[in-house]
């Protein structure tokens, strides 16, 4: 978590927002092999990439 906080803190100054972005990023990393939910027409990889884009506040990829 600390590494995620440091990385996200490089582009986000609000500590509450850093924490709010770090937690789902950590959960995605730890539990990514168990994610088997329906993703509304997206592949699992597309859903994971989009989630990463949102966490890192960058334009959608692919």
N, C-alpha and C positions, 0 to 999 in steps of 0.2 A: 504494500500500500504506500509506503513512504516513497518509493521510486516513482510510482504513478503520481503521487501528489507533487513531487518535484518536477516531473515532466510536464504535467498539466499546468503547474504554476508558472511555467515559462511563458504561457500566453494568456493566462487568466489570473488576475490579481486578487479577486474576491475569495477569501479562504472558504467561505460556505459553498461557493460554486466549485471550487477545486475539489472539495470533499464530495459534493453531489456528482461530479463527473468521475471521480476516482472509484467510488464504490461500484457502479455498474461495470466499469472497465475491469476491475478486479474480479467481479463475479463472472463476467464473460470469459475471462482468462482461466479461472479455476474450473468453471463448469461447462466449458465449451463442448467437451466430448459427450455431455449428457443432453445437450439441447436437441430435442427431437420434435418440437412443436410445429404445427402448421404455420407457415409464414406468409399466408395470403398471396400465393402465386409466385413468391420469390424462392429461389433456392436457399438452402441453409447458408451457403457462402455469401450470397447477396445480402441476406438479412444480417449476418455478422459484420460484413463490410459497412452496411448502412449504419448499424449501431455504432461502430467505431468512428465513422464520419461524424455522427452526432456528438459523441463524447469528446472528440478532438476539435469540434467546431470548424470543420472543413467542408467544402462542397462535396456532394455525393460522388463516389467513384464508380466507374464501370456502369 
